[in-house]
Amino acid sequence: MRLALRPALAALLLAGAPAAAASPASGAAPAAPPPAAATDGPGGSAVPVQAAGGGRDEPQPTAWLIKWRDPAQAKPLPGTRMLRRLALPGAAVDVVRPADAGADADAWLLGLRSRPEIAYAQPVGAVRMLAAEPAPNDPELPKQQYLAQIGARDAWTKVHDQTDLTIALIDTGVDLNHPDLKDNLVPGTNLVSPGKPPEDDNGHGTAVAGVIAGEGNNKAGITGILWHARIMPVKALDADGYGDEERLGEAITYAVDHGARILVLSVGLYRYSPYLKDVTAYAESKGALLVAASGNDGGTLGTKAKVKYPAAYPTVLAVAGATAAGAPETRSNAGPEIDVAAPWSVYTTAVGGGYKQEQGTSMAAPQAAAAAALVWALHPGYKPYQVRALLRQSAKDIGSPGFDNLSGYGLLRIDKAVAAALRPDAYEPNDDRQSAKLFPLGKQIAAELSGGKDADWFRVEAPYDGTVAIRVQSLPAAGESAPTLRVTHAGDASPGGTQDTKLGNQTVEWRVKKGRNDFAVRLFDGASKQRLAYLLTSSFEIAPDAYEVNDKPYQAYTLPPRSQRVEGNFHQTNDEDWYAIRFETGGTLKLSATADSARADLGLAYERQGGTLLEEDENGEGEGEASPPINVTPGTYYIRVRNAISAQASPVPAQYALNVQFATRHADPNEPNDKTYQATNVSPGSGYSGVIGKAGDADWYQLRIAGERLTTLRIGGIPAGIVMKAELFDKRQQPLYALKSSPGAASMSREKVLAAGLYYIKVTASAPFDKQYYGLRVTAETLVAGFRDIGGHWAESAVAALRQRGIVGGSGDYRFEPDRPVSRAEAVSMLTRAIAPAAGAARAPAFRDVGAGHWAYAAVANASRAGWIGGYPNGTFGPGRPISREEMAVALLRALNVRTARPGGPVFADVPADRWSSPAVAAAKRLGLMGGYAGGRFEPERSATRAEFAAVLLRALNAGNIG
């Protein structure tokens, strides 16, 4: 897919008026909100791939991250604009974009990735918080039952404070004045609005903070797991809970560089980000522990829900949910990356000084973070991996015996963690293959060899055929060197079955089959007496599917022309799988694709050779895609399946299934429907196909409308040489209208407002045909005040009110066009309908461009005679010119007969006292009729929209006699 630059990520946009504009309650007129997302028409039909989106939640990137393999190699790149360098010590990561906004982003990215000095180039993706829907509030502190469930109350007898280290809360900010939090806060930062305090404008971060450190033993509110702590709020998510990976990485780096030892991340995304992986590795290298929520999609996506990133990175403590009964919470995301589980439902702090019940893995993660803080209070010399190990070792097994993907090593038990001694190797005994212990994929574990005769056996459960990589890090005691280790893949008789690591930090890898694979780690020197601690970090890459290499149309794998199921995967970056089918006869083709993981957001595209590539990408992560019935004629058709989760999607350990359904004959799927009592039920927005199989054939459809709707009946796919007719009848079969296609037309349509009730549609043709399908689609749109385009708009109520009073009208086609600039003629027309100009003896000025035949002649003449408006020096009025905001203010104040005076100083930053419109702008501001924009600006010359003019006019009318 060709990438197009867009001005901002959708996840970062605020709906409605500009950030600094006053709300309608304060009387300020908001600017026009951003336009609604473009759609591809009723029913989600296919669109040309150039206009296709990247799924429901993934916006087009506006910036890319590039990492230099060697910081010393960083330099300006041709055709590339560097926006900034990220603060990632020891590495050079730049935020860049093409220098030319109109450049071909695909070609630009290909050039970057081909440069050997660049490690990766990836788009900046979106992340969002993982809060579940809140449960009903419980007002009393005794409702904190989860504290006993995780042993916090018992742990408090040993330790309940941690003020020697800082815990960074990377979230939506914190209520800085909450009485139960303010004494446990230290200075943080606001990365959403730099320079402002990290105040919580969402509530999510405040809830997380209360779980960790609601002040204890203060006779008020709740008790956090830590009674006294140092919480650093880092605001990286906006008021809607959204951010992006660039800001998330910046937040992690900021927290680590400002001394945070524990970082809490109740955020996540399904897409793997090499940049965020580098950032998490940097945090670990600085002695910081990252704790993250696994996600809350288990209830909706089932087994497709995978642990989200950053929780899924190897050195991040991943926390799932547990029920109040102590069982794994099936609504949380499961996977081998889970470390521990903690209660899903908590009672915690709320914005505004209050308290509320909250749910989700967002609330489980801070419990584990607080537990880690208490462990460090007792064992300040522990490394992050040792803290993780102790929390795993002390967890209570609540799922399947041993490790399981729902709860990891078990339920968090803080009382056990603060009382237990850390075992350097919790996997013993595992000295032979029969006693091999599970090594979860995607995690880091710690173990120890007691000498040359010791062998540690582990088993890895590979989800598919692929490659397992194991990073081996030796941790020799002080004064000792790292010995050579031998790692063996059992059952592998190839020369690579045994590999020796001669370095203290080395990665070995093997091709493996799906299922159990056993590995052994031992000292190369079997006579050695050295005791060696070590770390193992595992990762997995899926093997190429059976249809590779098929990354381009000319490499397309040829499939037989029949119904079938094809299984493939995305084994490499930006993998695209192309298939080709040669049809010798006509028929109907239906395509669908599903994935077994939410880490894939499928895009399903198809085209006839030489035609336009159409893509279906309407659904989100883990959901399937399907094409409408495709009318096939003899020839070659191409099918493309890709992971549309990102413009440069990383490899995914997942599979997709492409289902191909082909019917060689054009049988009418709705027959028999030749009579009204056989009529096919039609759902508005859905598409239906049929044929006129014989002379005199008639296809009847039945349509039920729930309320008054603007309905559009469209018939497409009309064969050449055929004239089709569609007739609409009411429930008594009385005709309402007949629609007939023009000779040579391939489609026809008609709109009509219908009341609630039952209707029938009869479709006939001038001659029978069965070589292709015709398509029928009915859409039903709800009208608001007679308009189809103001429902849900910020000015909906204002437009509806003025419509009821007969002050505003539409622009035809049942549209008001609220975001179109209002013309001077339209504005005067609305104004004179709302406020009748006083009659006067003065003669109205004559304007050369508003003659007696102009539709707004009377309104312009009356307003001009009343002195509300004037023309231009050349004798014209400019009826079609947009009216500016300052012109709107002047005309409105004159119509209201409001006395104005020149202000003593600037009204806004861009409206000085000596500006011609300043008296009117000042009065409009004072009376609460109009407001400004961010930065204290009014933007006087900006064109007013029809919605803005309607809103301001209604405020004036509702204010009464304000002159």
Secondary structure, 3 states (H helix, E strand, C coil): CCCCCCCCCHHHCCCCCCCCCCCHHHCCCCCCCCCCCCCCCHHHCCEEHHHCCCCCCCCCCCCEEEEECCHHHCCCCCCEEEEEECCCCCCEEEEEEECCCCCCHHHHHHHHHCCCCEEEEEECCEEEECCCCCCCCCCCHHHCCHHHHCCHHHHCCCCCEEEEEEEEEEECCECCCCCCCHHHECCCEECCCCCCCCECCCCHHHHHHHHHHCCCCCCCCCCCCCCEEEEEEEECCCCCCEEEHHHHHHHHHHHHHCCEEEEEECEEECCCCHHHHHHHHHHHHCCCEEEEECCCCHHHHHHHCCCCECCCCCCEEEEEEECCCCCECCCCCCCCCCCEEEECEEEEEECCCEEEEEECHHHHHHHHHHHHHHHHHHCCCCCHHHHHHHHHHCCECCCCCCCECCCECCECCHHHHHHCCCCCCCCCCCCCHHHCEECCCCCEEEEEECCCCCEEEEEEEECCCEEEEEEEEEECCCCCCCCCEEEEECCCCCHHHEEEECCCEEEEEEEECCEEEEEEEEECCCCCCCCEEEEEEEEEEECCCCCCCCCCHHHCEEECCCCEEEEEEECCCCCEEEEEEEECCCEEEEEEEEECCCCCCEEEEEEECCCCCEEECCCCCCCCEECCCEEECCEEEEEEEEECCCCCCCCEEEEEEEEEEEECCCCCCCCCCCCHHHCEEECCCCEEEEEECCCCCCEEEEEEECCCEEEEEEEECCCCCCCEEEEEEECCCCEEEEEECCCCCCCEEEEEEECCEEEEEEEEECCCEEEEEEEEEEEEECCECCECCCCCCCCHHHHHHHHHCCCCCCCCCCCCCCCCECEHHHHHHHHHHHCCCCCCCCCCCCCCCCCCCCCCHHHHHHHHHCCCCCCCCCCCCCCCCECEHHHHHHHHHHHCCCCCCCCCCCCECCECCCCCCHHHHHHHHHCCCCCCECCCECCCCCECEHHHHHHHHHHHHHHCCCC
